[in-house]
Structures are given as structure tokens and as C-alpha cells.
Amino acid sequence: MAALLAFAHIGDLHLTDGGAGNARDFSSIVAQLNEADGLDFVFVPGDNADQGLPEQYALVRAGLDRLRLPVHVITGDHDMEGGSLDAFYAGLHVPRLPYAVDVRGVRCLFLDMCGPGSGGPDFRLGADQVAWLAAELEQAASRDVALFMHSYPADLKGEGEAARVADLIHRGPVRLVEMGHTHYNELANDGRTVYAATRSTGQIEEGPVGYAVAALDGGVVSWRFKELARPWPFVLITAPADRRLAHDSGHIVGEHFTLRALVLGPAEAVAFRIDDGPWQPMARPEGARGHEAAVAWPAGARTIAVRAIGAGTEDTDVIEPAHDPDGLPTSRGIGSDADALGAWEARGLLGTQLGPNRNGRQW
């Protein structure tokens, strides 16, 4: 069985003071994540302190210190508002970017799009970091890679960087790029790599506060937004791939496949069904992190759902497995939101693009 990498992504915090609503939401998200087993780490994508002030980083650090999970924090343009990243590193005590870690067999790369720039959305990696990224991707060879950066490669301002980094990602083993900055939930699939952006926690322009749960399961990407107000359990189907997130001919389902799902929070029963058919039980094998079931896929079937029932609550995730090799996506604009999927309400995607990149306020 393929290793399963699963993590939570808390959107841009933009913390200002402890009495603000986003500080309370951050505290509630931390408390909720501490209730769940099954995640490898928490990712925070930059714009951590709204003005990059030491007292704001103290609030960020206090929240992160309460997390039971490992945490990875990168930089955003707001972290550079003081003219450097000194307050970021001094206040958060996080590793210097860029850096790499191996988690569940996946090479996870964390980048600094802001330090080499002049502040604001002057996103740059710099020659040394681009060279580091190229070397990491070459060394990864056939291993899956997850890349963590503040925004799309297309937003890079350094000379030639946008095209160079997008090409490195597109030709290399990067299966998932996780980002912040947009303030809205968005998924894009260029036929080789899925790009995922999570709604801001501190400057929300669309929908309720929450966080994303993402997974890499043997090269299959899954992603779903969890609203903070929704109780446990929470279900994420991790295999097979949904047709909108499939990026390889190996993701096409045949007559038989193994269905896998990650269930966070307490659940009394987990079951699946095909289209409107009967619910059938799923089991969690000994030592496994998720529930599984052997599926016989009928000709003409369209959807498969997994439902977890808790104490008075339930949650269901639904996918449309990829069945047509000719239906796999191809890129309309490497490294940008040109390949965005648009609205997908069941995933928390409203398709409004209300945020700094497109139609939102100019924060």
C-alpha cells in the first residue's frame, strides 16, 4: 500500500492583536486540529503577522506552540513589511528558508518568495534559491515532491524566474504546490501538477473561516476545505483520484480498484456507495491511517461517496473517478491560475477569486 501524506493548511493569518477575530479563529483552529489524529503536520503559508511586527509574531508563536503537530511556516509579503525578515525569524524560531524534509516518502520543499525581494508583492526567489530548487527536483528523480510557496510561480518578478520555476515544476516530480496569498480557495491542475491555495484566515473575502486538508496518496492529490464551525468527523477520499485532480494515465480507474479515505475525528461507522447504490462498509486495516474497501466499478458508474458517522453528526466526501484517458487536463498556462478548476462547492471552492490576485480588496 502506498504511503499517505496528509496535512492541514491554515490560510494567511494576518495577525494584528490578540483581541481580533482572526486571533480567536486561529486559536480555535489550533484547538480543533489538536483533537484529530491522522495528520503529519500543519502548514502556514506566509502573511503571518500583518505588519511584520515582533508583538504580532509573538501571537503567531503562541498559537503554534499549542499545536500537537509539527508545523512548517514560510514567508509572505506582509512578513517583509519591516524591510527584512529579521522579525519573522526572531519571533517564530523556524528553520531558515529554503529547506527540505522527507515525510512519508514525499520530499517536501519550503521556499521563501519574499526575502530576496524589496517588500510587498515583489515576489522573488533569487538565483541561489532557484538553483537549490533545481537541484532538489533533479535529486528527487521519481519520488513525489510537494512544494510549499506563498503564491503561484507566475507571480515571481525576478528576471526569467516565473518561466524557469514553472518549467522546473512542470517537467519535474512535483505533484502538489501549496500556496497562500490569494485569500480564496482555489485548485488548478496543469496535467502534471495540482496547485492549491487556501482561503485567508485573517482577511477573508469569501465564505466562512476554516482550513484545508490535503493529501498525497501514491501520487494522487486530494484536497478539501473544512469549515471551522463544522463538527467532526471529516472525510477526505485519498484514492482514486477525482477526474478534476487526475494528472496521470495511471489515475484512470478500471473494473476493480481500492478505495481509500482519511477520516479525521471520531467516527462510529464508515461506509461507501457508488452513485445512489446501497452503503457498504469500509474497514481500517491494522496499522493503516485510513479506511479501505475493494471496489468493483460498474460500467457507466459516475460517483463514489464515503460517509463517516459520528456521535450525532456525519460527513460525506464524493468524487468522480477518472475513467477517460482523453479527459485528463492539459495546461493552458504553466504555473498560473489559467488552469484553475473554477467553482467546486463540495471542495469549498466558490470560484469567486475574491482576493488580492483577482477581484478582491487591495489589502
Secondary structure, 3 states (H helix, E strand, C coil): CCCEEEEEECCCCCECCCCCHHHHHHHHHHHHHCCCCCCCEEEECCCCECCCCHHHHHHHHHHHHCCCCCEEECCCHHHHCCCCCHHHHHHHCCCCCCEEEEECCEEEEECCCCCCCCCCCCCCCHHHHHHHHHHHHHHHCCCCEEEECCCCHHHCCCCCHHHHHHHHHHHCCEEEEEECCCCCCEEEECCCCEEEECCCCCCCCCCCCEEEEEEEECCEEEEEEEECCCCCCEEEEEECCECCCCCCHHHCCCCEEEEEEEEECCCCEEEEEECCCCCEECECCCCCCCEEEEEECCCCCCCEEEEEECCCCEEEEEECECCCHHHCCCCCCCCCHHHECCCEHHHCECCCCCCCCCCCCCC
